């Protein structure tokens, strides 16, 4: 949806003021950690998913256009309407998403403390009858199944959500943001590497245009009071958790490269169980790209489009590794789409059946 596109769209990295060097280093060490840890955790969580809803090449090609339309719409809203009312509406939207995300992240830890019967009593909710009135045709997209464990996790996560709504504290914001990042990397799939190239290639130019060409990205990033970014106060050393001069990094600069890193980890494991060559190389490249972003921003004292540095790092690195290993064909042929896997299994079963008959 358009709202989902805005939550995933990258935000620029704002520049530090002169003289804030020590606070800058502390803040960006924190942001650096909050970027690389969710990618690592989410990537390995993605290998445990039995089914990935993959983005199509058409979706990838259109995503930068959808994101641009959403970004510019938000810019106009913030420019001509009261930001307080817009943020209030969006806050409740992200409150629901945040509680669901935190509950999903907490489930593996909470489940062990609950009776086994809690996971054996699923509930089914469907909004399809309502959605069908507006043209929806896919029942699965509007249906969800949950159990008592999910209910307990949601109840436990709710105080955090209401704390965020009541105070907009940066710690609550970051808990939501980290949870969104981990679940985004774990659950989203680009399906194929060439789809990743399409998506990141488009967002490469998207980020450059909206940061360097206009004030739209910076304005929205500063005005949009929602957990679509991780933040840390540059005046933390002086004021502690009460600090208010925040440095920020958009979740899009974590999740979008992160789903590519996760895709490469799954590709690694199809080549050889336990292998992580492509994952490690691209993960290290992401770290280098993020450090480059911070360094350039600090040197020029200006906001930087992080994807300008992260996209080449996350695409050229696996291409280079595949070229050296002679696996470029395998890299572009890989797919973790459920349909493709089913077709592959069916195709493999035909020769086996013919051989058995003979």
C-alpha positions as CSV (number, residue, x, y, z in Angstrom):
1,X,0.0,0.0,0.0
2,X,1.0,3.6,-0.2
3,X,1.4,3.9,3.5
4,X,3.6,0.8,3.5
5,X,5.7,2.4,0.8
6,X,6.2,5.5,2.8
7,X,7.2,3.5,5.9
8,X,9.8,1.6,3.8
9,X,11.1,4.6,1.9
10,X,14.6,5.6,2.9
11,X,15.2,8.8,4.9
12,X,18.4,10.9,4.5
13,X,21.1,11.0,7.2
14,X,21.0,14.6,8.6
15,X,24.3,16.4,9.0
16,X,25.8,17.2,12.4
17,X,26.5,20.7,13.5
18,X,30.0,21.9,13.8
19,X,31.4,21.3,17.3
20,X,29.2,18.3,18.0
21,X,31.9,15.7,17.0
22,X,31.9,13.7,20.2
23,X,28.2,13.6,20.5
24,X,28.1,12.7,16.8
25,X,30.4,9.7,17.2
26,X,28.3,8.4,20.1
27,X,25.0,8.9,18.2
28,X,26.2,7.3,15.1
29,X,27.8,4.4,16.8
30,X,24.3,3.8,18.3
31,X,22.6,4.2,14.9
32,X,25.3,2.0,13.3
33,X,24.5,-0.8,15.8
34,X,20.8,-0.4,15.3
35,X,21.2,-0.9,11.6
36,X,23.5,-3.9,11.4
37,X,22.1,-6.0,14.2
38,X,18.5,-6.2,12.8
39,X,19.9,-7.2,9.4
40,X,21.9,-10.0,10.9
41,X,19.0,-11.3,13.0
42,X,16.4,-10.8,10.3
43,X,18.5,-12.6,7.7
44,X,18.9,-15.7,9.8
45,X,15.2,-15.6,10.8
46,X,14.3,-15.5,7.0
47,X,16.0,-18.9,6.5
48,X,13.4,-20.5,8.9
49,X,10.4,-19.2,6.9
50,X,8.9,-22.0,4.9
51,X,7.1,-19.5,2.5
52,X,8.1,-16.1,1.2
53,X,5.7,-13.7,-0.4
54,X,8.1,-12.5,-3.2
55,X,8.1,-9.1,-4.8
56,X,7.6,-9.3,-8.6
57,X,9.8,-7.5,-11.1
58,X,6.9,-5.2,-12.0
59,X,6.5,-4.4,-8.3
60,X,10.2,-3.6,-8.0
61,X,10.2,-1.4,-11.1
62,X,7.1,0.5,-9.9
63,X,8.1,0.8,-6.2
64,X,10.3,4.0,-6.6
65,X,7.4,5.7,-8.4
66,X,4.9,4.7,-5.7
67,X,7.4,5.8,-3.0
68,X,8.0,9.1,-4.8
69,X,4.2,9.8,-5.1
70,X,3.7,9.0,-1.4
71,X,6.7,11.1,-0.3
72,X,5.6,14.1,-2.3
73,X,2.0,13.7,-1.0
74,X,3.3,13.7,2.6
75,X,5.4,16.8,1.8
76,X,2.4,18.7,0.5
77,X,0.3,17.6,3.6
78,X,3.0,18.7,6.0
79,X,3.4,22.0,4.1
80,X,-0.2,23.0,3.8
81,X,-1.9,21.2,6.8
82,X,-1.2,21.1,10.5
83,X,1.6,18.5,11.1
84,X,0.0,17.8,14.5
85,X,-3.2,16.3,13.1
86,X,-1.3,14.3,10.4
87,X,1.1,12.8,12.9
88,X,-1.7,12.0,15.3
89,X,-3.5,10.0,12.7
90,X,-0.3,8.2,11.6
91,X,0.7,7.6,15.2
92,X,-2.4,5.4,15.8
93,X,-1.7,3.6,12.5
94,X,1.8,2.8,13.6
95,X,0.6,2.0,17.1
96,X,-1.3,-1.0,15.7
97,X,1.5,-2.0,13.4
98,X,4.1,-1.6,16.2
99,X,2.1,-3.8,18.7
100,X,1.8,-6.5,16.1
101,X,5.5,-6.3,15.2
102,X,6.6,-6.4,18.8
103,X,4.3,-9.3,19.6
104,X,5.6,-11.2,16.6
105,X,9.2,-10.6,17.7
106,X,8.5,-11.6,21.3
107,X,6.6,-14.8,20.4
108,X,9.7,-17.1,20.4
109,X,10.6,-16.0,23.9
110,X,7.0,-15.9,25.4
111,X,5.9,-19.2,23.9
112,X,8.2,-21.2,26.1
113,X,6.5,-19.9,29.3
114,X,2.9,-20.7,28.2
115,X,1.0,-24.0,28.1
116,X,1.3,-25.9,24.8
117,X,-2.4,-25.7,24.4
118,X,-2.1,-21.9,23.8
119,X,-0.6,-22.6,20.4
120,X,-3.2,-25.2,19.5
121,X,-6.3,-23.1,19.5
122,X,-6.1,-20.9,16.4
123,X,-8.6,-18.1,15.7
124,X,-9.5,-17.0,12.2
125,X,-10.3,-13.5,11.2
126,X,-11.3,-12.4,7.7
127,X,-12.0,-8.9,6.4
128,X,-12.6,-10.2,2.9
129,X,-16.4,-9.7,3.0
130,X,-15.8,-6.0,3.5
131,X,-12.7,-5.7,1.2
132,X,-14.6,-7.5,-1.6
133,X,-17.1,-4.5,-1.6
134,X,-14.1,-2.4,-2.8
135,X,-12.9,-4.8,-5.5
136,X,-10.6,-7.2,-3.5
137,X,-10.5,-10.7,-5.0
138,X,-7.8,-12.5,-3.0
139,X,-9.3,-13.9,0.2
140,X,-5.9,-14.9,1.7
141,X,-4.7,-11.3,1.6
142,X,-7.5,-10.2,3.9
143,X,-7.5,-13.2,6.3
144,X,-5.3,-14.0,9.3
145,X,-5.0,-16.8,11.7
146,X,-3.7,-16.3,15.3
147,X,-3.7,-18.2,18.6
148,X,-3.6,-17.5,22.3
149,X,0.1,-17.0,22.3
150,X,-0.3,-14.1,19.8
151,X,-3.0,-12.6,22.1
152,X,-0.7,-12.8,25.2
153,X,2.2,-11.3,23.2
154,X,0.0,-8.4,22.0
155,X,-1.2,-7.7,25.5
156,X,2.4,-7.6,26.7
157,X,3.4,-5.3,23.9
158,X,0.5,-2.9,24.3
159,X,2.0,-0.8,27.3
160,X,5.0,-0.1,25.1
161,X,2.7,1.1,22.3
162,X,0.8,3.4,24.6
163,X,4.0,4.7,26.1
164,X,5.1,5.7,22.6
165,X,1.8,7.4,21.8
166,X,1.8,9.3,25.1
167,X,5.4,10.4,25.1
168,X,6.9,9.9,21.6
169,X,10.0,9.0,23.5
170,X,13.0,8.1,21.3
171,X,13.6,4.8,23.1
172,X,10.1,3.7,22.4
173,X,10.5,4.9,18.8
174,X,13.6,2.8,18.5
175,X,12.1,-0.4,19.9
176,X,9.3,-0.1,17.3
177,X,11.8,0.7,14.6
178,X,14.2,-2.2,15.4
179,X,11.2,-4.6,15.5
180,X,9.9,-3.3,12.2
181,X,13.4,-3.8,10.7
182,X,13.9,-7.3,12.0
183,X,10.5,-8.5,10.8
184,X,10.8,-6.6,7.5
185,X,14.1,-8.3,6.7
186,X,12.8,-11.7,7.9
187,X,9.4,-11.6,6.1
188,X,10.0,-9.7,2.9
189,X,11.5,-11.4,-0.1
190,X,12.6,-10.1,-3.4
191,X,12.4,-13.6,-4.8
192,X,15.2,-13.3,-7.4
193,X,18.5,-11.4,-7.5
194,X,17.6,-9.5,-10.7
195,X,14.5,-8.2,-8.9
196,X,16.8,-6.9,-6.2
197,X,18.8,-5.2,-8.9
198,X,15.7,-3.6,-10.3
199,X,14.5,-2.4,-6.9
200,X,17.8,-1.0,-5.5
201,X,18.7,0.5,-8.9
202,X,15.4,2.5,-8.9
203,X,15.8,3.5,-5.3
204,X,19.4,4.6,-5.9
205,X,18.1,7.4,-8.3
206,X,15.1,8.0,-6.1
207,X,17.2,8.7,-3.0
208,X,19.7,10.9,-4.9
209,X,16.9,13.0,-6.5
210,X,14.8,13.6,-3.5
211,X,17.8,14.4,-1.2
212,X,20.1,16.4,-3.5
213,X,17.5,17.7,-6.0
214,X,14.8,19.0,-3.5
215,X,14.1,19.6,0.1
216,X,11.3,17.1,0.1
217,X,13.0,14.1,1.7
218,X,14.7,16.1,4.5
219,X,11.4,18.0,5.3
220,X,9.3,14.9,5.5
221,X,12.0,13.0,7.5
222,X,12.1,15.8,10.1
223,X,8.3,16.4,10.1
224,X,7.1,12.8,10.1
225,X,6.8,11.9,13.8
226,X,6.5,8.1,13.4
227,X,8.8,5.1,14.0
228,X,10.0,5.0,10.4
229,X,13.5,5.8,11.5
230,X,15.9,5.0,14.4
231,X,17.2,8.0,16.3
232,X,19.7,8.8,19.0
233,X,20.4,12.1,20.7
234,X,23.7,13.8,19.9
235,X,23.5,15.5,23.3
236,X,23.2,12.2,25.1
237,X,26.5,12.8,26.9
238,X,25.1,16.0,28.4
239,X,21.5,15.2,28.9
240,X,21.2,11.4,28.8
241,X,17.9,10.0,27.8
242,X,16.4,13.5,27.9
243,X,18.5,14.6,24.9
244,X,16.6,16.2,22.1
245,X,19.1,16.9,19.3
246,X,18.5,13.7,17.4
247,X,20.5,12.1,14.6
248,X,18.5,9.7,12.5
249,X,18.6,6.9,10.0
250,X,15.6,5.9,7.9
251,X,14.3,2.3,8.3
252,X,14.5,2.0,4.5
253,X,18.2,2.3,4.7
254,X,18.1,-0.8,6.9
255,X,15.3,-2.9,5.5
256,X,15.8,-2.5,1.8
257,X,19.5,-3.5,1.7
258,X,18.7,-6.0,4.5
259,X,16.2,-8.0,2.3
260,X,19.0,-8.3,-0.3
261,X,21.5,-9.6,2.3
262,X,18.8,-12.1,3.6
263,X,18.2,-13.2,0.0
264,X,21.9,-13.9,-0.5
265,X,22.0,-15.9,2.8
266,X,19.2,-18.2,1.5
267,X,21.0,-18.5,-1.8
268,X,24.2,-19.5,0.1
269,X,22.3,-22.3,1.8
270,X,21.0,-23.7,-1.5
271,X,24.5,-24.0,-2.7
272,X,25.7,-25.7,0.4
273,X,24.0,-26.1,3.8
274,X,25.7,-23.9,6.4
275,X,27.4,-21.8,3.7
276,X,27.4,-18.0,4.1
277,X,30.0,-16.7,1.7
278,X,27.7,-14.3,-0.2
279,X,26.0,-13.2,3.0
280,X,29.2,-12.4,4.8
281,X,30.7,-10.5,1.9
282,X,27.5,-8.4,1.3
283,X,27.0,-7.9,5.0
284,X,30.5,-6.5,5.3
285,X,29.9,-4.4,2.2
286,X,26.8,-2.9,3.8
287,X,28.8,-2.1,6.9
288,X,31.4,-0.4,4.7
289,X,28.7,1.5,2.8
290,X,27.1,2.7,6.0
291,X,30.4,3.9,7.4
292,X,31.1,5.7,4.2
293,X,27.7,7.5,4.4
294,X,28.5,8.7,7.9
295,X,32.0,9.7,7.0
296,X,31.0,11.7,3.9
297,X,28.1,13.3,5.8
298,X,30.5,14.4,8.6
299,X,33.1,15.7,6.2
300,X,30.6,17.8,4.1
301,X,28.3,18.7,7.0
302,X,25.3,17.9,4.7
303,X,22.5,15.4,4.6
304,X,23.4,12.3,2.5
305,X,21.2,9.8,0.6
306,X,22.5,6.6,2.2
307,X,21.4,4.4,-0.7
308,X,23.9,6.3,-2.9
309,X,26.6,4.3,-1.0
310,X,24.6,1.2,0.1
311,X,23.2,0.2,-3.3
312,X,26.6,-0.2,-5.0
313,X,27.9,-2.0,-2.0
314,X,25.0,-4.5,-1.8
315,X,24.8,-5.2,-5.5
316,X,28.4,-5.1,-6.8
317,X,29.7,-7.2,-4.0
318,X,27.6,-10.4,-4.7
319,X,28.2,-9.9,-8.4
320,X,32.0,-9.8,-7.8
321,X,31.9,-12.8,-5.6
322,X,29.8,-14.8,-8.2
323,X,32.2,-13.8,-10.9
324,X,35.3,-15.0,-8.9
325,X,33.5,-18.2,-8.0
326,X,32.1,-18.8,-11.4
327,X,28.5,-18.8,-10.1
328,X,26.9,-15.8,-11.8
329,X,24.5,-18.0,-13.7
330,X,23.4,-19.7,-10.5
331,X,23.0,-16.4,-8.7
332,X,20.6,-15.0,-11.3
333,X,18.8,-18.3,-11.7
334,X,18.1,-18.6,-7.9
335,X,14.5,-18.1,-6.8
336,X,12.9,-18.6,-3.4
337,X,9.4,-18.0,-4.6
338,X,7.0,-20.8,-3.5
339,X,5.7,-21.3,-7.0
340,X,9.1,-21.6,-8.5
341,X,10.1,-24.1,-5.9
342,X,7.0,-26.2,-6.5
343,X,7.6,-26.2,-10.3
344,X,11.2,-27.2,-9.6
345,X,10.2,-30.1,-7.4
346,X,7.6,-31.2,-9.9
347,X,10.1,-31.1,-12.8
348,X,12.5,-33.2,-10.7
349,X,9.8,-35.7,-9.9
350,X,9.0,-36.5,-13.5
351,X,12.4,-38.0,-14.5
352,X,12.4,-39.9,-11.2
353,X,9.0,-41.4,-11.9
354,X,9.9,-42.3,-15.5
355,X,13.1,-44.0,-14.3
356,X,11.1,-46.0,-11.7
357,X,8.7,-47.2,-14.4
358,X,11.5,-48.3,-16.6
